[in-house]
Amino acid sequence: MPAKTKTHTRWICQQCGFVSTKSYGRCPDCGEWNSMTETIVTAAEEKKSALASLAPHSTPQKITEIVTEGFARIPVPIGELSRVLGGGIVPGSLVLIGGEPGIGKSTMLLQLAATLAKSAGIVLYISGEESVQQIKMRAERLGLTPNSLYLLTETNLDEIAAHIERLKPQLVIVDSIQTIYLEELSSAAGSISQVRESAARLMHVAKETNVAIFLVGHVTKAGAIAGPRVLEHIVDTVLYLEGERFHSYRLLRSVKNRFGATSEVGVFEMTQDGMIEVDNPSAAFLAERAKDAAGSAIAVTMEGTRPLLVEIQALTSSSPFAYPRRTPNGFDMGRLLLLTAVLSQRCGLKLGAQDVFVNVVGGLKITEPAADLTVALAIASSFRNQIVAQDLVVIGEVGLSGELRTVAQAQRRLIEASRLGFTRAVVPQMLTKMKDKPDGIELIGARTLGQAMDVALVK
């Protein structure tokens, strides 16, 4: 009679990986509520991690003796994706792409797979969620059927590694990491131990075979990649595909990149033909701007190294409630509360009985304070029913005293505004003294929010 395998119950945090012998309503390590899940582990798993068996026999080398030849990037014909990756795909790298369900992750990666299959060689697309027939139907709809693109439906990681070793592809796409499992682990696919160990095994495969691997990761309601944060620490690059489901524009944002700059952004539009690059996103975001409309102003925000011009709309109306509402869409709630307080206390706008709504057009999300002045002027424009001049862009951070503060990379912002036909810019007073002022745009300096309102609002 075979001996029974000893098992133990452990409670594991799905956010940070904290392990405990008892349950907590709130994780003692990361502080996340309701993130502890019950997991059955064997004594063998506790004694020896699956990752430990993968440890290669390593030897220290002198830095002068290490050869770096053969690590040229694989060119990516999709320009926006190439920008975010840092200029192409590095062989042997492990890239994680996250995003909400239905945002376009699989579509984008299928386009990438088909494009590289034409130019670089064999590409293997592995799905644990769809059959090969379903993937081919989507590929045919997009007009993507290159002969060097191989499709595989598999969730066993040992089988996947064997296929990679046999095919020796240039690129492997795994959709998604939450469906992959290792047989030596007793936990279900998608659990914290399976996700962590599967990602570690794939990293090992990528480095050993010098094959670039892209992983798709689902996103939780909180906006984080499902599973522990350690998953993001294992991979070389982390990309997020963002955008509102009811808007056509998508932003591919880099938050970690060992081979390039972080905070880079690529802009795409979701169409029936797949994800299409947006070469001039600023012009696209401003294409439907209404003329002579109160409550509208143009901000110049930086997405990575790229300046983007976006329209910010605001609407104020008398509130029927005792506590008026503050409703931002694409803008931080805390910053909105701060700006409405400054407008009320420093500029005399009686917003205490007004509902205030702010919307960033195009489904973008602005987090930098350089858009403070734009939001404040849009609110003032709506409240006073005075328009902001059509040829005017607004740049500046607002302080609690109503003062205007300078922002980073002002010159690049102003050059982009001038290129799109704007002739004037309201900026903090210090920026009027900047060297190498861009041609074709007049800088109007203001020291306070009140002064900015006087020069920006058309009476």
C-alpha positions as CSV (number, residue, x, y, z in Angstrom):
1,M,0.0,0.0,0.0
2,P,1.6,3.3,-1.0
3,A,2.4,5.7,1.7
4,K,0.1,8.7,2.1
5,T,1.5,12.1,1.1
6,K,1.6,14.5,4.0
7,T,-0.2,17.7,3.3
8,H,-0.5,21.0,5.2
9,T,-2.9,23.9,5.0
10,R,-1.3,27.3,4.4
11,W,-2.9,30.7,4.0
12,I,-1.1,32.7,1.2
13,C,-1.6,36.3,0.3
14,Q,-2.5,36.6,-3.4
15,Q,-0.9,40.1,-3.6
16,C,2.5,39.8,-1.9
17,G,3.0,36.1,-1.3
18,F,3.0,36.2,2.5
19,V,2.5,32.7,3.9
20,S,0.9,31.9,7.3
21,T,-0.5,28.9,9.1
22,K,-3.7,30.8,10.0
23,S,-6.1,33.1,8.2
24,Y,-6.1,36.9,8.5
25,G,-8.8,39.3,7.2
26,R,-5.9,41.6,6.3
27,C,-2.5,40.6,5.2
28,P,0.1,41.4,7.9
29,D,2.8,42.0,5.3
30,C,1.2,44.2,2.5
31,G,-2.0,45.3,4.3
32,E,-4.4,44.1,1.6
33,W,-7.8,43.1,2.8
34,N,-9.4,39.7,1.9
35,S,-6.3,38.6,0.0
36,M,-5.4,35.5,2.1
37,T,-6.5,32.2,0.4
38,E,-6.4,28.7,1.7
39,T,-3.9,26.4,-0.1
40,I,-3.0,22.8,0.4
41,V,0.7,22.1,0.1
42,T,2.6,18.8,0.4
43,A,5.6,18.3,2.6
44,A,7.8,17.9,-0.5
45,E,6.7,21.3,-1.8
46,E,7.6,22.9,1.5
47,K,10.9,21.2,1.6
48,K,12.1,22.0,-1.9
49,S,10.7,24.6,-4.3
50,A,10.3,23.6,-7.9
51,L,12.5,26.6,-8.7
52,A,15.4,25.2,-6.7
53,S,15.7,22.2,-9.0
54,L,16.3,24.6,-11.9
55,A,19.3,26.3,-10.5
56,P,22.1,26.0,-13.1
57,H,25.7,25.2,-12.3
58,S,27.1,28.8,-12.5
59,T,30.7,30.1,-12.6
60,P,31.8,33.7,-12.0
61,Q,33.3,35.4,-15.0
62,K,35.5,38.5,-15.3
63,I,33.5,41.3,-16.9
64,T,36.3,41.8,-19.5
65,E,35.9,38.2,-20.6
66,I,32.1,38.3,-21.2
67,V,31.1,38.3,-24.8
68,T,28.0,40.5,-25.7
69,E,27.9,39.7,-29.4
70,G,24.7,38.1,-30.7
71,F,22.4,40.1,-28.5
72,A,21.1,42.4,-31.2
73,R,17.4,43.3,-30.8
74,I,14.8,41.8,-33.0
75,P,13.3,44.6,-35.0
76,V,9.5,45.1,-34.4
77,P,7.7,46.6,-37.5
78,I,5.0,48.0,-35.2
79,G,6.5,51.3,-34.4
80,E,4.5,52.2,-31.2
81,L,5.3,48.8,-29.7
82,S,8.9,49.1,-30.6
83,R,9.1,52.5,-28.9
84,V,7.7,51.0,-25.6
85,L,10.0,48.0,-25.7
86,G,13.0,50.3,-26.1
87,G,13.8,49.8,-29.8
88,G,12.9,46.1,-30.4
89,I,12.8,42.7,-28.7
90,V,15.8,41.5,-26.8
91,P,16.5,37.7,-27.4
92,G,16.1,35.8,-24.2
93,S,13.9,38.4,-22.5
94,L,10.7,37.7,-20.6
95,V,8.0,40.4,-21.1
96,L,4.7,40.6,-19.2
97,I,1.7,42.4,-20.7
98,G,-1.2,43.1,-18.4
99,G,-4.6,44.7,-18.9
100,E,-8.3,44.3,-18.3
101,P,-10.2,41.6,-20.0
102,G,-11.3,42.6,-23.5
103,I,-8.9,45.5,-23.7
104,G,-7.0,44.0,-26.7
105,K,-4.0,42.1,-25.3
106,S,-4.5,39.0,-27.4
107,T,-5.3,41.0,-30.5
108,M,-2.1,43.0,-30.2
109,L,0.1,40.0,-29.5
110,L,-1.4,38.0,-32.4
111,Q,-0.6,40.9,-34.7
112,L,2.9,41.0,-33.3
113,A,3.3,37.2,-33.8
114,A,2.1,37.4,-37.4
115,T,4.3,40.4,-38.2
116,L,7.5,38.8,-36.8
117,A,6.7,35.5,-38.4
118,K,7.0,37.2,-41.8
119,S,10.2,39.1,-41.0
120,A,12.1,37.2,-38.3
121,G,11.3,33.5,-38.6
122,I,9.3,31.0,-36.5
123,V,6.9,32.3,-33.9
124,L,5.0,30.1,-31.4
125,Y,1.6,31.3,-30.1
126,I,0.5,29.3,-27.1
127,S,-3.0,29.7,-25.7
128,G,-4.5,28.1,-22.6
129,E,-7.8,29.7,-23.1
130,E,-8.7,29.3,-26.8
131,S,-8.5,26.4,-29.2
132,V,-6.3,26.7,-32.3
133,Q,-9.4,27.0,-34.4
134,Q,-10.6,30.0,-32.5
135,I,-7.2,31.7,-32.8
136,K,-7.1,31.0,-36.6
137,M,-10.6,32.5,-37.0
138,R,-9.4,35.7,-35.3
139,A,-6.2,35.7,-37.4
140,E,-8.2,35.3,-40.6
141,R,-10.5,38.2,-39.6
142,L,-7.4,40.3,-39.2
143,G,-5.8,39.0,-42.4
144,L,-2.9,37.4,-40.5
145,T,-2.0,33.9,-41.7
146,P,1.8,33.7,-42.2
147,N,3.3,30.2,-42.8
148,S,5.9,30.6,-40.0
149,L,3.3,31.2,-37.3
150,Y,2.6,28.1,-35.2
151,L,-0.4,27.8,-32.9
152,L,-0.6,25.6,-29.8
153,T,-3.2,25.0,-27.2
154,E,-1.4,23.7,-24.1
155,T,-1.3,24.4,-20.3
156,N,1.3,21.9,-19.1
157,L,4.6,23.8,-18.8
158,D,6.8,20.7,-19.3
159,E,5.0,20.1,-22.7
160,I,5.4,23.8,-23.6
161,A,9.2,23.7,-22.8
162,A,9.6,20.6,-25.0
163,H,7.8,22.4,-27.9
164,I,10.1,25.4,-27.5
165,E,13.2,23.2,-27.5
166,R,12.0,21.4,-30.7
167,L,10.8,24.4,-32.7
168,K,13.5,26.9,-31.6
169,P,11.3,29.9,-32.4
170,Q,12.4,33.5,-32.4
171,L,9.4,34.5,-30.2
172,V,7.0,32.7,-27.9
173,I,3.7,34.1,-26.7
174,V,1.9,32.5,-23.7
175,D,-1.7,33.6,-23.3
176,S,-2.1,33.6,-20.3
177,I,0.3,32.8,-17.4
178,Q,-2.7,32.1,-15.1
179,T,-3.7,29.1,-17.2
180,I,-0.2,27.4,-17.1
181,Y,0.6,24.8,-14.5
182,L,3.5,22.6,-13.3
183,E,2.7,18.9,-12.6
184,E,5.0,18.7,-9.5
185,L,2.9,21.4,-7.7
186,S,-0.4,20.2,-6.3
187,S,-2.1,23.6,-6.3
188,A,-4.5,24.6,-9.1
189,A,-3.5,26.7,-12.1
190,G,-3.7,30.4,-11.4
191,S,-2.7,30.0,-7.7
192,I,0.1,32.0,-6.3
193,S,2.5,29.1,-6.3
194,Q,1.7,28.0,-9.8
195,V,2.0,31.6,-11.2
196,R,5.3,32.3,-9.5
197,E,7.0,29.0,-10.3
198,S,5.7,28.9,-13.9
199,A,7.0,32.4,-14.5
200,A,10.4,31.4,-13.0
201,R,10.6,28.3,-15.1
202,L,9.8,30.3,-18.3
203,M,12.5,32.8,-17.3
204,H,14.9,29.9,-17.1
205,V,13.8,28.6,-20.5
206,A,14.1,32.1,-22.1
207,K,17.7,32.5,-20.8
208,E,18.8,29.0,-21.7
209,T,17.4,29.0,-25.2
210,N,17.8,32.7,-26.0
211,V,14.2,32.9,-27.0
212,A,12.1,35.9,-26.2
213,I,8.9,35.0,-24.3
214,F,5.8,37.3,-23.9
215,L,3.4,36.5,-21.1
216,V,-0.2,37.7,-20.9
217,G,-1.3,38.5,-17.3
218,H,-4.9,39.2,-16.2
219,V,-5.6,42.3,-14.1
220,T,-7.6,42.4,-10.9
221,K,-10.3,44.9,-10.1
222,A,-7.7,47.0,-8.3
223,G,-5.7,47.3,-11.5
224,A,-2.8,45.1,-10.5
225,I,-1.6,42.0,-12.4
226,A,-3.5,39.0,-10.9
227,G,-1.2,37.1,-8.6
228,P,1.7,38.2,-6.4
229,R,3.8,41.3,-7.1
230,V,6.8,38.9,-7.3
231,L,5.6,38.0,-10.8
232,E,6.5,41.5,-11.9
233,H,9.9,41.2,-10.2
234,I,10.7,38.0,-12.1
235,V,10.2,39.3,-15.6
236,D,12.5,41.7,-17.5
237,T,9.8,44.1,-18.8
238,V,6.3,44.9,-17.6
239,L,3.8,46.6,-20.0
240,Y,0.2,47.6,-19.2
241,L,-2.4,48.0,-21.9
242,E,-4.8,50.7,-20.7
243,G,-7.9,52.5,-22.0
244,E,-11.6,52.8,-21.5
245,R,-13.7,50.0,-23.0
246,F,-16.1,52.4,-24.6
247,H,-13.3,54.4,-26.3
248,S,-11.3,53.3,-29.2
249,Y,-7.9,54.5,-28.0
250,R,-5.5,52.3,-26.1
251,L,-2.3,53.2,-24.3
252,L,0.5,50.6,-24.0
253,R,2.5,51.8,-21.0
254,S,6.0,50.6,-19.8
255,V,6.3,50.5,-16.0
256,K,9.5,48.3,-15.9
257,N,12.1,47.7,-18.6
258,R,15.6,46.3,-18.0
259,F,16.5,47.1,-21.6
260,G,15.1,50.6,-22.1
261,A,13.4,53.6,-20.6
262,T,10.5,53.2,-18.3
263,S,7.2,55.2,-18.5
264,E,7.2,55.1,-22.3
265,V,3.8,55.0,-24.0
266,G,2.5,53.7,-27.3
267,V,-0.9,54.9,-28.6
268,F,-3.2,52.5,-30.6
269,E,-6.7,52.6,-31.9
270,M,-8.9,49.5,-31.7
271,T,-10.6,48.9,-35.0
272,Q,-12.2,46.0,-36.9
273,D,-8.8,45.5,-38.5
274,G,-7.1,45.1,-35.1
275,M,-4.9,47.5,-33.2
276,I,-3.8,50.4,-35.4
277,E,-0.9,52.7,-34.5
278,V,-1.8,56.3,-33.9
279,D,1.1,58.3,-35.5
280,N,-0.2,61.7,-34.2
281,P,-2.2,61.1,-31.1
282,S,-2.4,64.8,-30.1
283,A,-4.2,65.6,-33.3
284,A,-6.5,62.6,-32.9
285,F,-7.5,63.6,-29.4
286,L,-8.3,67.2,-30.4
287,A,-10.1,66.4,-33.7
288,E,-13.6,66.7,-32.3
289,R,-13.0,69.6,-30.0
290,A,-16.0,72.0,-30.0
291,K,-15.3,75.6,-30.8
292,D,-16.3,78.5,-28.4
293,A,-17.5,76.1,-25.7
294,A,-17.1,77.1,-22.1
295,G,-15.5,74.6,-19.8
296,S,-12.8,73.4,-22.2
297,A,-9.1,73.9,-22.1
298,I,-6.0,72.2,-23.6
299,A,-3.3,70.5,-21.5
300,V,0.1,69.3,-22.6
301,T,0.9,66.2,-20.6
302,M,4.0,64.0,-20.8
303,E,3.5,60.3,-21.4
304,G,7.0,58.9,-21.0
305,T,9.2,61.0,-23.3
306,R,6.3,62.0,-25.6
307,P,4.2,65.2,-25.1
308,L,0.5,64.8,-25.7
309,L,-2.1,67.5,-26.1
310,V,-5.4,66.5,-24.7
311,E,-8.7,68.4,-24.1
312,I,-9.9,68.7,-20.5
313,Q,-13.6,69.4,-20.0
314,A,-15.3,70.7,-16.9
315,L,-18.9,71.3,-16.0
316,T,-20.3,73.1,-12.9
317,S,-23.9,73.1,-11.9
318,S,-26.0,73.9,-8.9
319,S,-26.2,70.9,-6.6
320,P,-29.5,69.7,-5.3
321,F,-27.7,67.9,-2.5
322,A,-26.3,69.1,0.8
323,Y,-22.9,67.8,-0.1
324,P,-22.0,68.7,-3.7
325,R,-20.4,66.1,-5.9
326,R,-16.8,66.1,-7.3
327,T,-16.7,63.7,-10.2
328,P,-13.4,63.2,-12.2
329,N,-13.0,61.0,-15.2
330,G,-9.3,60.4,-16.0
331,F,-8.1,62.8,-13.3
332,D,-7.1,62.2,-9.7
333,M,-9.9,62.8,-7.2
334,G,-7.5,64.2,-4.6
335,R,-6.1,66.8,-7.1
336,L,-9.6,67.8,-8.1
337,L,-10.6,68.4,-4.4
338,L,-7.4,70.5,-4.0
339,L,-8.1,72.6,-7.1
340,T,-11.7,73.3,-6.2
341,A,-10.6,74.4,-2.7
342,V,-8.0,76.8,-4.2
343,L,-10.5,78.2,-6.6
344,S,-12.9,78.8,-3.8
345,Q,-10.5,80.2,-1.2
346,R,-7.9,82.0,-3.3
347,C,-9.9,83.1,-6.4
348,G,-13.4,83.8,-5.0
349,L,-15.3,81.2,-7.0
350,K,-18.3,80.1,-4.9
351,L,-18.1,76.4,-5.7
352,G,-19.4,75.2,-2.3
353,A,-22.9,74.6,-3.7
354,Q,-21.8,73.5,-7.1
355,D,-21.4,70.0,-8.5
356,V,-18.1,69.8,-10.4
357,F,-17.4,67.3,-13.2
358,V,-14.1,66.9,-14.9
359,N,-13.4,64.7,-18.0
360,V,-10.2,64.0,-19.9
361,V,-11.3,63.5,-23.5
362,G,-10.3,60.2,-25.2
363,G,-10.2,58.0,-22.2
364,L,-6.7,59.1,-21.1
365,K,-5.7,59.2,-17.4
366,I,-3.6,62.1,-16.3
367,T,-1.6,61.8,-13.1
368,E,1.0,64.5,-13.4
369,P,0.5,67.9,-11.6
370,A,1.4,69.8,-14.8
371,A,-2.3,69.6,-15.8
372,D,-3.5,71.3,-12.6
373,L,-3.7,74.8,-14.2
374,T,-5.6,73.4,-17.2
375,V,-8.2,71.7,-15.0
376,A,-8.6,74.8,-12.8
377,L,-9.1,77.1,-15.8
378,A,-11.6,74.6,-17.3
379,I,-13.6,74.7,-14.1
380,A,-13.5,78.5,-13.9
381,S,-14.5,78.7,-17.6
382,S,-17.6,76.7,-16.9
383,F,-18.5,78.5,-13.7
384,R,-18.2,82.0,-15.3
385,N,-19.5,80.8,-18.7
386,Q,-16.4,82.3,-20.4
387,I,-14.4,80.4,-23.0
388,V,-10.7,79.7,-23.1
389,A,-9.2,81.1,-26.3
390,Q,-8.9,78.4,-29.1
391,D,-5.2,79.2,-29.8
392,L,-4.2,78.8,-26.2
393,V,-2.6,75.9,-24.3
394,V,-2.2,75.8,-20.5
395,I,0.8,74.4,-18.6
396,G,1.5,74.7,-14.9
397,E,1.2,73.2,-11.4
398,V,-1.1,74.9,-8.8
399,G,0.0,75.3,-5.2
400,L,-2.2,75.6,-2.1
401,S,-1.6,79.3,-2.0
402,G,-2.8,79.7,-5.6
403,E,0.7,80.2,-6.9
404,L,1.9,78.6,-10.2
405,R,4.9,76.3,-10.2
406,T,7.1,75.3,-13.1
407,V,6.9,71.8,-14.7
408,A,9.5,69.4,-16.1
409,Q,10.3,69.2,-19.9
410,A,8.5,72.5,-20.6
411,Q,10.3,73.1,-23.8
412,R,9.2,69.7,-25.4
413,R,5.6,70.5,-24.4
414,L,5.7,73.9,-26.0
415,I,7.3,72.6,-29.2
416,E,4.6,70.0,-29.6
417,A,1.9,72.7,-29.0
418,S,3.5,75.0,-31.6
419,R,3.7,72.1,-34.1
420,L,-0.1,71.6,-33.8
421,G,-0.9,75.2,-34.5
422,F,-1.3,76.8,-31.0
423,T,0.2,80.3,-30.9
424,R,0.0,81.2,-27.2
425,A,0.6,79.4,-23.9
426,V,-0.2,80.4,-20.4
427,V,2.7,79.2,-18.2
428,P,4.2,80.0,-14.8
429,Q,6.1,83.2,-14.7
430,M,9.5,81.5,-14.3
431,L,9.1,79.7,-17.7
432,T,9.0,83.0,-19.6
433,K,12.7,83.3,-18.7
434,M,13.7,80.0,-20.2
435,K,16.5,79.7,-22.7
436,D,15.9,78.5,-26.2
437,K,12.2,79.5,-26.3
438,P,10.3,77.6,-29.1
439,D,9.5,79.6,-32.2
440,G,5.9,80.4,-33.2
441,I,4.4,80.4,-29.7
442,E,4.0,83.3,-27.3
443,L,4.6,82.6,-23.6
444,I,2.1,84.4,-21.3
445,G,3.5,84.3,-17.7
446,A,1.3,84.3,-14.6
447,R,2.4,84.1,-11.0
448,T,-1.0,83.1,-9.5
449,L,-4.1,81.2,-10.6
450,G,-6.0,84.4,-10.5
451,Q,-3.7,86.1,-13.0
452,A,-3.9,83.0,-15.2
453,M,-7.7,83.3,-15.2
454,D,-7.6,87.0,-16.2
455,V,-5.4,86.3,-19.3
456,A,-6.9,83.0,-20.3
457,L,-10.7,83.6,-20.1
458,V,-12.2,85.5,-22.9
459,K,-14.8,88.0,-21.6
